[in-house]
Amino acid sequence: MKKAMSLFLTLGLTGGLLTACGGSGADRNQEASPQSSVAPSASASATESAAPQKRDVTLSYLASQDWIKDPEMKLAEKFEEQTGIRIDYQIVPSDQYFNVLKAKLAAGEAPDIFGGQSGKFDLGLLYDVENNAVDLSGEEWVQREDPLFIEQATWNSKVYGLTIWDPSSSWIVVYNKKIFNDLGLSVPRTYDEFLQACEAIRKSGITPIYEPVSDGWHHVLWFPELGVRYEEQDPGLADRLISNEQTFESSAVLEQALNQFNELVQKGYFGDNALSNTYADTEKNMAEGKYAMTVYNIGLPAQIENAVPGSSAEDYGFFPIPLNDNQSLNVNPAAPSKFISSSSKHVEEAKMFFSFLTEQENLQYLLDNEPKFTALNFSGVQAKYNAEQKAFFDAYGMKTGTVYQTAINYLNPQWMDIGKDMTAMISNQMTAKDVLKSIDKRRAQQAKAAKDPNWQ
């Protein structure tokens, strides 16, 4: 819990104001900076001065869907212009990614760069970084990246991953203010109020919640993201789970959250198409007014405005996921990260690419041109919070906690498996208790494989 709060202190959350990460000096009273239309000039690049001789090299980069943003691909083109080094992005659907990556690593066919979720408990278990990744501890950008993100990319005191992500991108409920206003609804402060709002929306002919279950990962967010609330309800639960003094199955608050999630589905608040809805269609469906709410981050309204002509970011507001009466802000300093394969023949070139991406002007270009991001986890980058986002952090930002997939060991690696179990639950093939039992079983298997003394 202390680390979660320190993340917001790192972001400069004082007196209800959240500043840009790492002490950049930009705060939420600052207007969104004008977006750059072109990538930074090659003449100003430190990469170019460091590598005047162009190299005929292609770096293969394997990543999961939605981890690589369009502005990064534009920067990769600029990097190629400067250095001759081409980035070959190989994007894999999210529900297949980890199996594909593990197979490549096991077969000795690893790409030069591979994506992975950071997490200080998971890097060894998921990716065996000591054998499969390059130690990046000595790279210059490590000193400028948010220390809490660096911690989550560290294994046995060595930094293995580069994380460029939005530190304020908590998964929260994004709602259509026009629908709420038309129906006379207020932002719910409890789960019961949330149910009442959902019922009123459903009766109006609008589906209350857009939930893309088909992607396999998104619906899982409703469960472990509420770590701060679980700790409020049952103080010390995370510590007891980490030390194997308690099981998931025996936790009443965890079962409560799963049962409430299932109740939303059974009452029809996800509509008839949740099992086939896709994450990629979120902007379109929300813009069309077919759905009143979805779980996303504060960047969604800008994405909708950017993707759908005639849409306005001002039409949307935010509140925390209200299961278990949650009114706190969930924080996750772990995020999609980049790793250099230890078997790569082009480690030097891959490090050059990482250095290029973390140059100040390139980080700012990435932020300014990525609608989903409002800040970055590097010092000196100017954030772009709007009035609605400021109001959200003012209302909820002082009460924060770390999400359970980051706070608890042996949980994040089974994310997609939890997704399958939760799908079985909403299909009436499993109960909430069954889901928790499955989590315990997989945690025990992983702990024993890791020779964790708490499981001996």
Buried (B, 14 or more C-beta within 10 A) or exposed (E): BEBBBBBBEBBBBEEEBBBBBBEBEBBBEBEBBEBBEEBBEEEEBBBBEEBEEEBEBBBBBBBBBBBBBEBBEBBBEBBBEBBBBBBEBBBBEBBEBBEBBEEBBEEEEBBBBBBBBBBBBBBBBBBBBBEBBBBBEEBEBBEBBBBBBBBBBBBEEBBBBBBBBBBBBBBBBBBBBBBBEEBEBEBBBEBEBBBEBBBBBBEEEBBBBBBBBBBBBBBBBBBBBBBBBBBBBBEEBBEBBBEBEBBBBEBEBBBBBBBBBBBBBEEBBBBEBBBEBBBEEBBBBBBEEBBBBBBBBBBBBBBBBBBBEEBEBEBBBBBBBBBBBBBBBBBBBBBBBBBBBBBBEBBEBBBBBBBBBBBBBBBBBBBBBBBBBBBBBBBBBBBBBBEBBBBBBBBBBBBBBBBBBBBBBBBBBBBBBBBBBBBBBBEEEBBBBBBBBBBBBBBBEBBEEBEBEEBE
